[in-house]
Amino acid sequence: MADKITRTVNTYKVSLIEMVKTEEGYSCKVTGLGVHKGTSCTKKEMRTALKAAGVHVKPGATMEAEIIGKTMYSMPWEQFESLATAEEVVAEPIENEE
């Protein structure tokens, strides 16, 4: 069996949480939802997901992300090498001494 390269991509539910005034006082309420797919979910990516869903995000807003799904992708190493672009050479190739 040939070696494969794999990558897990998560699906995140992104929530915008705001303090809202109610008859009983103040409480936290989810006021916007969005979805993001990626290997991580930074604050910038959360903001982008919410904006893509049509949610206005104020500066300093409280957001949280929850993983709601995972997908693992894989392909044979040879196929990956033929399609990929080398970004950084970490080590020089070793020449065989014959």
N, CA and C of each residue as an Amber inpcrd file, in Angstrom:
protein
   294
   0.8490000  -1.1870000   0.0000000   0.0000000   0.0000000   0.0000000
   0.8900000   1.2440000   0.0000000   0.5870000   2.1660000  -0.8720000
   1.3680000   3.3980000  -0.9800000   1.0280000   4.3420000   0.1650000
   2.0250000   5.1510000   0.5380000   1.7900000   6.1540000   1.5740000
   0.8080000   7.1940000   1.0770000   0.0000000   7.6840000   2.0090000
  -0.9630000   8.7380000   1.6740000  -0.6980000   9.9420000   2.5570000
  -1.0420000  11.0960000   2.0390000  -0.9890000  12.3240000   2.8260000
  -2.4300000  12.6750000   3.1690000  -2.6650000  13.0810000   4.4060000
  -4.0350000  13.3770000   4.8380000  -4.1130000  14.7790000   5.4260000
  -5.3220000  15.3090000   5.4130000  -5.5850000  16.6260000   5.9930000
  -7.0210000  16.6110000   6.5120000  -7.2010000  17.0390000   7.7550000
  -8.5370000  17.1150000   8.3330000  -9.0300000  18.5570000   8.2670000
 -10.2200000  18.7290000   7.7110000 -10.8510000  20.0510000   7.6120000
 -12.0850000  20.0380000   8.5080000 -12.1330000  20.9960000   9.4160000
 -13.2580000  21.1040000  10.3440000 -14.3130000  22.0620000   9.8040000
 -15.5590000  21.8130000  10.1730000 -16.6510000  22.7430000   9.9150000
 -17.0270000  23.3490000  11.2640000 -16.9960000  24.6730000  11.3230000
 -17.2560000  25.3920000  12.5710000 -18.5750000  26.1530000  12.4900000
 -19.3380000  26.1220000  13.5860000 -20.4910000  27.0090000  13.7370000
 -19.9720000  28.2100000  14.5140000 -20.0680000  29.3850000  13.9140000
 -19.5540000  30.6100000  14.5260000 -20.7410000  31.4090000  15.0680000
 -20.6470000  31.8010000  16.3290000 -21.7280000  32.5420000  16.9840000
 -21.2450000  33.9220000  17.4170000 -22.0870000  34.9130000  17.1860000
 -21.8600000  36.2620000  17.7080000 -22.7010000  36.3710000  18.9690000
 -22.0620000  36.7360000  20.0820000 -22.7540000  36.7990000  21.3720000
 -22.7380000  38.2420000  21.8540000 -23.9370000  38.7420000  22.2210000
 -24.0470000  40.1210000  22.6920000 -24.8630000  40.1700000  23.9700000
 -24.5970000  41.1850000  24.7740000 -25.4040000  41.4320000  25.9700000
 -26.6570000  42.1770000  25.5280000 -27.7980000  41.6570000  25.9150000
 -29.0530000  42.3220000  25.5700000 -29.8370000  42.6030000  26.8590000
 -30.5640000  43.6980000  26.8170000 -31.3590000  44.0700000  27.9900000
 -32.7090000  43.3660000  27.9090000 -33.0740000  42.7180000  28.9900000
 -34.3770000  42.0530000  29.0830000 -35.1320000  42.6520000  30.2630000
 -36.3480000  42.1840000  30.4680000 -37.1420000  42.6780000  31.5940000
 -36.5060000  42.3050000  32.9330000 -35.7620000  41.1690000  32.9550000
 -35.1170000  40.7090000  34.1840000 -33.7410000  41.3350000  34.3900000
 -33.2420000  42.0580000  33.4180000 -31.9030000  42.6390000  33.5060000
 -31.1640000  42.4120000  32.1880000 -29.9030000  42.0710000  32.2850000
 -29.1020000  41.8080000  31.0900000 -28.7950000  40.3250000  30.9880000
 -28.6970000  39.8500000  29.7590000 -28.2990000  38.4640000  29.5470000
 -27.5340000  38.3540000  28.2280000 -26.7780000  37.3030000  28.1110000
 -26.0330000  37.0430000  26.8710000 -26.9460000  36.3060000  25.9030000
 -26.8810000  36.7210000  24.6510000 -27.7490000  36.1130000  23.6390000
 -26.9660000  35.9870000  22.3380000 -27.1740000  34.8690000  21.6410000
 -26.5700000  34.6870000  20.3220000 -27.3780000  35.5230000  19.3380000
 -26.7150000  36.4900000  18.7010000 -27.4170000  37.4030000  17.7960000
 -27.0410000  37.1890000  16.3310000 -26.1310000  36.2570000  16.0660000
 -25.7500000  35.9730000  14.6890000 -25.0340000  34.6440000  14.5840000
 -25.2270000  33.9630000  13.4550000 -24.5880000  32.6770000  13.2160000
 -23.9390000  32.6540000  11.8440000 -22.8330000  31.9420000  11.7360000
 -22.1490000  31.7580000  10.4630000 -21.4660000  30.4020000  10.4580000
 -20.9180000  30.0220000   9.3080000 -20.2250000  28.7390000   9.1660000
 -18.8630000  28.9930000   8.5440000 -17.8550000  28.3150000   9.0750000
 -16.4910000  28.4080000   8.5400000 -15.9300000  27.0110000   8.3710000
 -15.2250000  26.7700000   7.2560000 -14.5330000  25.5040000   7.0480000
 -13.0490000  25.7710000   6.9610000 -12.2710000  25.0080000   7.7110000
 -10.8170000  25.1730000   7.6840000 -10.1460000  24.2730000   8.6930000
  -8.8230000  24.3590000   8.7520000  -8.0730000  23.5530000   9.7100000
  -8.0090000  24.2210000  11.0720000  -8.3410000  25.5030000  11.1210000
  -8.4130000  26.2390000  12.3790000  -9.4630000  27.3320000  12.2120000
  -9.7540000  28.0360000  13.2910000 -10.7490000  29.1050000  13.2080000
 -10.2740000  30.2720000  14.0730000  -9.6230000  31.2210000  13.4340000
  -9.1180000  32.4010000  14.1390000 -10.2340000  33.4300000  14.2910000
  -9.9640000  34.4580000  15.0660000 -10.9420000  35.5270000  15.2570000
 -11.2660000  36.2020000  13.9170000 -10.2480000  36.3880000  13.0850000
 -10.4640000  36.9940000  11.7660000 -11.3670000  36.1010000  10.9060000
 -11.1460000  34.8000000  10.9550000 -11.9800000  33.8760000  10.1810000
 -13.4120000  33.8310000  10.7120000 -13.5770000  33.9510000  12.0310000
 -14.9250000  34.0130000  12.6100000 -15.6540000  35.2610000  12.1150000
 -14.9600000  36.3880000  12.1500000 -15.5360000  37.6630000  11.6940000
 -15.9450000  37.5650000  10.2160000 -15.0800000  36.9650000   9.3950000
 -15.3620000  36.8100000   7.9640000 -16.5840000  35.9110000   7.7470000
 -16.6780000  34.8200000   8.5070000 -17.8220000  33.9060000   8.3700000
 -19.1280000  34.5980000   8.7390000 -19.1020000  35.3930000   9.7920000
 -20.3100000  36.1120000  10.2040000 -20.7060000  37.1680000   9.1720000
 -19.7120000  37.8950000   8.6610000 -20.0150000  38.9050000   7.6380000
 -20.5790000  38.2610000   6.3810000 -20.0470000  37.0850000   6.0020000
 -20.5560000  36.3700000   4.8200000 -22.0060000  35.9340000   5.0140000
 -22.4030000  35.7380000   6.2690000 -23.7860000  35.3610000   6.5730000
 -24.6890000  36.5810000   6.7230000 -24.1310000  37.7780000   6.4850000
 -24.9330000  38.9920000   6.5590000 -25.0640000  39.5750000   7.9550000
 -24.1720000  39.1720000   8.8590000 -24.2330000  39.6360000  10.2460000
 -23.2370000  40.7840000  10.4240000 -23.7040000  41.8990000  10.9750000
 -22.8180000  43.0310000  11.2650000 -22.0470000  42.7190000  12.5440000
 -20.7120000  42.8080000  12.4650000 -19.8570000  42.5020000  13.6130000
 -19.1750000  43.7850000  14.0670000 -19.4940000  44.2240000  15.2810000
 -18.8940000  45.4390000  15.8390000 -17.4710000  45.1440000  16.3210000
 -16.6080000  46.1620000  16.3300000 -15.2620000  45.9700000  16.8840000
 -15.3460000  45.5170000  18.3470000 -14.5050000  44.5530000  18.7000000
 -14.4940000  44.0560000  20.0800000 -15.6180000  43.0900000  20.3910000
 -16.3350000  42.6360000  19.3760000 -17.4650000  41.7280000  19.5910000
 -16.9940000  40.3970000  20.1630000 -17.8690000  39.7480000  20.9260000
 -17.5780000  38.4310000  21.4800000 -18.0960000  37.3750000  20.5020000
 -17.1900000  36.4880000  20.0950000 -17.5420000  35.4270000  19.1570000
 -17.0090000  34.1110000  19.6910000 -17.6640000  33.0300000  19.3230000
 -17.1380000  31.7160000  19.6620000 -17.3770000  30.7690000  18.4980000
 -16.5130000  29.7600000  18.4100000 -16.6110000  28.7770000  17.3350000
 -16.6890000  27.3790000  17.9360000 -17.5710000  26.5700000  17.3730000
 -17.7560000  25.2010000  17.8310000 -17.6130000  24.2730000  16.6310000
 -16.8140000  23.2300000  16.7710000 -16.6660000  22.2490000  15.6820000
 -17.9480000  21.4470000  15.5860000 -18.5550000  21.4520000  14.3990000
 -19.7850000  20.6900000  14.1980000 -19.5990000  19.5630000  13.1850000
 -18.4130000  19.4850000  12.5880000 -18.1420000  18.4110000  11.6390000
 -16.6710000  18.3490000  11.2870000 -16.2410000  17.1660000  10.8490000
 -14.8570000  16.9740000  10.4210000 -14.8640000  16.1240000   9.1580000
 -14.0000000  16.4970000   8.2220000 -13.8210000  15.7120000   7.0070000
 -12.3330000  15.4950000   6.8170000 -11.9400000  14.2230000   6.6150000
 -10.5290000  13.9350000   6.3660000 -10.3600000  13.6630000   4.8770000
  -9.4280000  14.3800000   4.2740000  -9.1030000  14.2080000   2.8700000
  -7.7630000  13.4870000   2.7720000  -7.5960000  12.6610000   1.7490000
  -6.3130000  11.9960000   1.5560000  -6.0650000  11.7900000   0.0700000
  -4.7930000  11.6310000  -0.2580000  -4.3970000  11.3130000  -1.6300000
  -3.0460000  10.6110000  -1.5720000  -2.7420000   9.8040000  -2.5810000
  -1.4430000   9.1480000  -2.6070000  -0.3140000  10.1830000  -2.6340000
   0.7810000   9.8620000  -1.9520000   1.9110000  10.7740000  -1.8530000
   2.4170000  11.1930000  -3.2220000   2.5220000  10.2620000  -4.1500000
   3.0380000  10.5610000  -5.4840000   2.1610000  11.5930000  -6.1980000
   0.8610000  11.4480000  -6.0670000  -0.0670000  12.3970000  -6.6840000
   0.0800000  13.7810000  -6.0370000   0.2070000  13.8110000  -4.7070000
   0.3970000  15.0780000  -4.0000000   1.6610000  15.7770000  -4.4750000
   2.7540000  15.0300000  -4.5560000   4.0230000  15.6210000  -4.9900000
   3.9520000  16.1700000  -6.4080000   3.2160000  15.4850000  -7.2890000
   3.1230000  15.9570000  -8.6670000   2.2530000  17.2050000  -8.8030000
   1.3190000  17.4120000  -7.8770000   0.4110000  18.5610000  -7.9530000
   0.8460000  19.7380000  -7.0820000   1.5990000  19.4730000  -6.0410000
   1.9430000  20.5100000  -5.0580000   3.0650000  21.4130000  -5.5580000
   3.1150000  22.6030000  -4.9910000   4.1850000  23.5580000  -5.2440000
   5.0490000  23.6290000  -4.0040000   6.3610000  23.4620000  -4.1650000
   7.2740000  23.5330000  -3.0180000   7.3690000  24.9850000  -2.5570000
   7.0560000  25.2300000  -1.2900000   7.0870000  26.5780000  -0.7330000
   8.4210000  26.8890000  -0.0710000   9.0330000  25.8790000   0.5400000
  10.2760000  26.0960000   1.2650000  11.0790000  24.8040000   1.2510000
  12.3400000  24.9080000   0.8990000  13.2140000  23.7440000   0.9250000
  13.8480000  23.6780000   2.3060000  13.5600000  22.6040000   3.0310000
  14.0580000  22.4660000   4.3890000  15.4300000  21.8010000   4.3990000
  15.6520000  20.8500000   3.4990000  16.9380000  20.1610000   3.4350000
  17.2940000  19.9230000   1.9740000  18.5460000  19.9810000   1.6840000
  19.0100000  19.7160000   0.3280000  18.9740000  18.2140000   0.0920000
  18.6720000  17.7850000  -1.1370000  18.6510000  16.3450000  -1.4190000
  20.0360000  15.7440000  -1.2590000  20.0710000  14.4990000  -0.8200000
  21.3340000  13.7760000  -0.6290000  21.6570000  13.0280000  -1.9080000
  22.8680000  13.2120000  -2.3910000  23.2950000  12.5060000  -3.6000000
  23.8160000  11.1310000  -3.2270000  23.4300000  10.1400000  -4.0070000
  23.9000000   8.7730000  -3.7570000  25.3350000   8.6410000  -4.2160000
  26.1470000   8.0520000  -3.3630000  27.5310000   7.7840000  -3.7350000
  27.6000000   6.3890000  -4.3160000  28.0830000   6.2600000  -5.5270000
  28.1620000   4.9470000  -6.1530000  29.5760000   4.5830000  -6.4670000
